[in-house]
């Protein structure tokens, strides 16, 4: 797979993650302040990781380097971290925990 195809695939995956994080943020808006405090650091980390991935994808698309496997390794690692954080946070903001 070339860098352009890879970036397009990761961009699609990132779009899905952004939707999931937006869902968390919507649920957080309905939570009492004390409950929000439990997951705000993780949600902030999710946003930061997605911004980093977005920036890296943009750079890869602009530069299209011949050797991009280090970037792929880093992006795959960050996506894995996003998944782990999401799984950690979601139970704390699931619909059953949020009134309304």
N, C-alpha and C positions, 0 to 999 in steps of 0.2 A: 504494500500500500504506500502511495506517495504522500508527501507532507500535506498537499492540498486536500486529498481525500480524508486523511486523518483529521485535519483541522475542521473540516465540514462535519465529520461524525462527532467530534468532541463538542463542537458548537451546538449541535442538536441535543446532545446529552446535557450540556450545560443549560440549555433552554428548559429542559424538563426539570432540572434541579432548581432553577430559579422559580418555577411554578410551585414546587414543593415548599421552598423556603417562604415564598409569598403566603402560602397556606398556613405555615407556622406563624408568621407575623400577624395574619388575620386572627388566628386563634389567640395569640398573645394579647391582642388589643382588647379581647373580651375577658381576660383573666384578671383577678385581683392583683394588686401591685406586689404583694409578697410572693405570689406564685410566679409572677413574671421574673422576679429577681433570680429565681433558681436556674433559668435557662437563657437569660439575656447574654451572658458571655459566649455561650455556644452559638447562639444565633448570630452574634456579631462576628464570630470566627467563620461561620458559614458564608456570610456576606464577603468577608475579606478574602477567603479562599476563592470564591467565585469571581471576584474582581481580578485576582491574580491570574486565574485561568483565562479569563476574557482577554486580559492584556497579553498574555503569552500567545494565545491563538491569533490575535491581531498581528503580533510581531511575526509569527510563523507565516501567516498569509502574505504579509508585505515582503518578507525577506526570502521565503521559500528556500531555506538552506539545504545543501546537498546532504549534510549529516545532521539529522534532527532527532536521532534516537535518544540523546540525553533529555531533550525537551519532552519527548513522549513519555519517558520514564517518570519525569517530574510531574507532568500533567496527570498521568494515570495514578500516581501516588496521591496527588491532591484530590482527585475525584474519589478515591478510596477513603480519604480522610473525611470528605463531605458526607459520604454514605455513613460512616461510623458516627459522626456527630448527629446526623439526622436520626439515626436509629436510637441514639441516646436521648435526644430531645423530644421526639415525637410522642412517646408515651406520656410525657409531662404536659403536653398541650392537646392531647386527643380530645375528641368531642365529648367523651364521657366525663372529662375533667373540667369542662368549660360549661358554665351555665348559659342557657339560651341558645 
